[in-house]
Amino acid sequence: MDIEIGILGATGFTGCELVGLLLRHPRAKIAWLSSESQPGTAYGKVYPQFLGRLSPAVEKMRSFEDVKNTRPDVVFSCLPHGASAECAAPFLANGKTIVIDLSADFRLKDAKAYAEAYAHTHPLPHLLPESRYGLSEVHAAAIKGAKLIANPGCYPTSALLPLFPLIRDGIVSPDGIIIDSKSGVSGAGKKATETTHYVNANESVMAYGVGDKHRHRWEIIEQLSLAAGRKLDLLFTAHLIPMERGILSTIYCDFAAGMDGAAADACLKKQYADSDFVRLREDFPRTGDVKHTNFCHIKSYQPAGSRKLIIVSVIDNMVKGASGQALQNMNIALGLPAALGLA
Ligand SMILES: NC(=O)c1ccc[n+]([C@@H]2O[C@H](COP(=O)([O-])OP(=O)(O)OC[C@H]3O[C@@H](n4cnc5c(N)ncnc54)[C@H](OP(=O)(O)O)[C@@H]3O)[C@@H](O)[C@H]2O)c1
């Protein structure tokens, strides 16, 4: 049977990526695409790569007002944080629809941390306990059957896939972790800004959200505190680099007492031996290796004579870091093979 799907904010980058993925999914049927700025406009006019590929009933985008009382099987929200929670609410209330939110609105369990990270109070804090954090490979059991899934942030996905099992299993110390990440410009969404404008971003690299400032730091801390069984702190710095898509994270951490590089490799192998989308590499991965895919490639390395572990992890921010993982989470939530339509 078809899975009926609505996409809120379909005109954005992650919405566009999701439409492309859904058209290749054997069970997915797009029921509607929504846009607030261009309702009534044909999707193929906004994204010509979809001309003639959507059914006539779906081709023209609808407003939120027009779709909010519909009851598709799944709604993906590709809206900015703040707006996303409010637009998800009617679907959560209808008793049928699974909501998969690509924004940050349901990622943090702690509404105080949300307010600190996003500089506004959470619009619907009573819904936070209901959400399941959608790091597919780590939380699959909790995602199965869930009605509200918070799709992880792009940077957190690249950092948590290696770090979560290493901390949970006591291989690396929860203290003193440093995450240094680089992202392509699509991570900032469709609207060009002073920073993401081609003229300013091309042939230039910049650090932003340095150390304790980036919003995704709160998310990484909350998840790794869960893995450690106690509150931890860490430093995270993001960089904007002149490429279209991709994230590379370099992570520095200290081994726990008695642990070493071989223990780290064994832990990651145990976690990901049968994984559909995580690959452990002998050499250091490049973002180009995972471009346009739902894969995460990881290499862990203990430098000679050092008590530190260095991890390099790469993903495509738009796929594994957003729409691909969202689709993987839909599959898991519905009890379908996680890689259906994605491999
Ligand atoms: N880009 C990434 O790599 C990435 C990765 C992980 C997560 N995310 C998250 O996923 C969400 C979507 O990201 P994106 O990159 O697709 O963003 P985007 O390209 O900026 O698209 C967001 C869409 O939401 C709609 N929108 C914008 N402001 C709105 C508002 N105030 N109220 C209602 N709708 C609004 C717009 O569509 P209309 O004007 O047509 O309605 C816009 O096209 C964000 O929360 C983002 O943080 C993005």
The ligand as an ORCA input file, in Angstrom:
! r2SCAN-3c Opt
* xyz 0 1
  N      20.246     22.637      4.705
  C      20.706     21.645      5.453
  O      21.758     21.057      5.166
  C      19.946     21.204      6.683
  C      20.393     20.047      7.338
  C      19.702     19.601      8.467
  C      18.590     20.289      8.928
  N      18.198     21.414      8.282
  C      17.010     22.097      8.824
  O      15.905     21.780      7.992
  C      15.013     22.898      7.894
  C      14.909     23.310      6.427
  O      16.211     23.628      5.972
  P      16.481     24.111      4.486
  O      17.944     24.140      4.317
  O      15.624     23.340      3.543
  O      15.942     25.607      4.605
  P      15.502     26.607      3.427
  O      16.204     26.232      2.171
  O      15.703     27.951      3.979
  O      13.957     26.294      3.245
  C      12.999     26.477      4.259
  C      11.624     26.722      3.624
  O      10.720     27.024      4.686
  C       9.833     28.062      4.270
  N       9.913     29.150      5.261
  C      10.888     30.000      5.449
  N      10.639     30.825      6.496
  C       9.458     30.471      6.960
  C       8.666     30.933      8.029
  N       9.047     31.920      8.839
  N       7.496     30.325      8.229
  C       7.107     29.321      7.451
  N       7.845     28.859      6.429
  C       9.013     29.408      6.184
  C      10.276     28.567      2.935
  O       9.361     28.099      1.982
  P       8.082     28.956      1.516
  O       8.426     30.402      1.646
  O       7.870     28.504      0.132
  O       7.015     28.530      2.447
  C      11.619     27.916      2.688
  O      11.785     27.515      1.352
  C      15.606     24.001      8.776
  O      15.009     23.962     10.028
  C      17.084     23.611      8.862
  O      17.704     24.076     10.022
  C      18.821     21.878      7.159
*
